[in-house]
Amino acid sequence: MDAKIVIVGCGISGISAAHQLIKSGFQNVRILESTSRSGGRIKTGRLGDKVVEIGANWIHGPSEGNPVFRLARQYGLLDPEALTPENQAIDCGGTPVWVPNFFSSSGRRLTLEEYMPAQEMFDKVLNESSEFASKGGEPTASVGDFLRSEIQKQAAEEWKDVDAKTRSLRLGMINNMLKQQCCINGTHSMDEVGLGAYGLYKTLPGLDCTFPRGYEVLIKNLMSELPSGIVSYNRPVRCVHWNNTERGEKPVMVECDDGEKFSADHVIVTVPLGYLKKHLSALFCPPLPLHKQHSIQRLGFGTNNKIYVEFDSPWWDDGCEVIVLVWDDEDEIVDQVPDLQRSWLKKLFGFTVLKPTERYGHVLCGWIAGHESEYMETLSEQEVTHCVTQLVRRFTGNPALTPRRVLRSQWFHNPWTCGSYSFPGKLCSAQDLENMMEPLPSKGSQAQPLQVLFAGEATHHCYYSTVHGAVLTGWREADRLISHYSSSSPSVPKSNL
Ligand SMILES: Cc1cc2nc3c(=O)[nH]c(=O)nc-3n(C[C@H](O)[C@H](O)[C@H](O)COP(=O)(O)OP(=O)(O)OC[C@H]3O[C@@H](n4cnc5c(N)ncnc54)[C@H](O)[C@@H]3O)c2cc1C
């Protein structure tokens, strides 16, 4: 097939689209990537001699229905436990149950019994938040508003006989859970996540697993199967000119920052939603139709960062999988800190413990979302190390604790990402995700069809924000082109993925 196809972005969605097209006989495919590497938000780094993930961490729901699991299995990239039918069958609704250790800001260890009343109340209300996507009639605009008002109501009723100190501690626990949700959703505050669309996200069965040699090995395997030279690196795209009607010319012309131009029959745009929001007015000429622009604005894109901290020896229990930090001086239900400079680190909900210990030693991964996380990115590594050291000393009551190494991610200040991943914002609906994936020109136009197509995690109707979502969108847009050409030329086999 000699249709000329340009893919903008060499993250997993762009790579997946290229794979599918090449496999189906398209020979004229080129990927333009702004940076010097493939993988985008799949990025593996090193903390000393340990392999750590700067971007994507887990395969969420590693089971047969997950394309990332199937690819990882095919390339032999997973630990044997992840491949077992038992692991694939575990269905925890997207929230793996980790063995926790709880610490309070006054340096006291909290027990599971102390934590459970708050956890049970929070889980119940959070579950209810997911139900409005199918039912409609949501009482508030955001998940944050709904959680706050329901928890206040229920706490007044169910905890009326509880003493003031315990109540305040439980509110601190609720706030911790909200901060954790900010990380999961990649948002500054749950007040920004739309209640009506919250339940659109779907989970797959399978207990989340990691790549022992790093997520980027998946990218390396996929890239090794593409023709060499298919990617032009350090080639940021400045503008996609579409709807060109000049006779003898291709309908689309992709203009790069360095002035180089690529003409094409089709362009698949896979840039992150954060980048799209920031550069929307310059990136398309003519501009995108209004309904598409509005959906781009309504969908949310926020920051979630990691702070890896290595210790000489563990200060958590053997077997502990997550360390939860509860501030016991928070009297209101809040997930944002009032003073960024002084208290940004209050937003860090805790640490996951890297397992197995034989592979990672004593490495923790701290999670922090929102503007507090974006502020953290502006600090030097020394300043971050200092603040984290103070934090762990305070929560453990051990003034001698000193990290050996610290490494953090900086996704907000990455100019090609502008944050971490997408979430449904206030007033969002399933239609917005449909609009995101709609190719240009829109249906009904007389112009050449399928000039500009859209892939990337933010264009999946239920697996947005994930790697598997991104893969499926790449395949989806490749299949759209494959079907288009197979209906006009019977020689191209229809993809069966
Ligand atoms: C901290 C963090 C943790 C995460 N954890 C998980 C997890 O555990 N599990 C999971 O499933 N998902 C996770 N994700 C999400 C996952 O990484 C993404 O959903 C997925 O990698 C997105 O792939 P993509 O192809 O859509 O976008 P990207 O990987 O962002 O690829 C887009 C590419 O476009 C390039 N680009 C941007 N602008 C231009 C331009 N103008 N011209 C040319 N190229 C351009 C970028 O450089 C990039 O390479 C995480 C993400 C982050 C940041």
The ligand as a Gaussian input file, in Angstrom:
#p B3LYP/6-31G(d) Opt

LIG

0 1
 C        3.892000       9.002000      36.536000
 C        3.044000       8.149000      35.627000
 C        2.628000       6.901000      36.058000
 C        1.836000       6.107000      35.228000
 N        1.507000       4.857000      35.647000
 C        0.828000       4.039000      34.819000
 C        0.620000       2.673000      35.175000
 O        1.058000       2.214000      36.229000
 N       -0.072000       1.878000      34.311000
 C       -0.586000       2.365000      33.141000
 O       -1.244000       1.594000      32.408000
 N       -0.384000       3.659000      32.772000
 C        0.323000       4.491000      33.572000
 N        0.596000       5.771000      33.189000
 C        0.001000       6.275000      31.941000
 C        0.734000       5.778000      30.702000
 O        2.108000       6.020000      30.839000
 C        0.188000       6.509000      29.482000
 O       -1.220000       6.389000      29.443000
 C        0.736000       5.997000      28.155000
 O        2.116000       5.721000      28.212000
 C        0.424000       7.035000      27.096000
 O        0.890000       6.639000      25.823000
 P        0.580000       7.606000      24.586000
 O        1.171000       6.992000      23.403000
 O       -0.866000       7.932000      24.571000
 O        1.302000       8.989000      24.955000
 P        2.857000       9.306000      25.164000
 O        3.568000       8.142000      25.730000
 O        2.915000      10.571000      25.941000
 O        3.403000       9.543000      23.682000
 C        3.202000      10.746000      23.006000
 C        4.491000      11.102000      22.275000
 O        4.265000      12.297000      21.536000
 C        5.452000      13.073000      21.569000
 N        5.105000      14.454000      21.215000
 C        4.474000      15.387000      21.969000
 N        4.333000      16.517000      21.268000
 C        4.872000      16.307000      20.045000
 C        5.016000      17.106000      18.882000
 N        4.579000      18.367000      18.832000
 N        5.628000      16.569000      17.800000
 C        6.090000      15.290000      17.816000
 N        5.980000      14.491000      18.895000
 C        5.354000      14.989000      19.991000
 C        5.951000      12.875000      22.983000
 O        7.314000      13.185000      23.111000
 C        5.658000      11.386000      23.214000
 O        6.763000      10.588000      22.870000
 C        1.428000       6.583000      33.965000
 C        1.859000       7.829000      33.528000
 C        2.667000       8.606000      34.352000
 C        3.140000       9.940000      33.848000

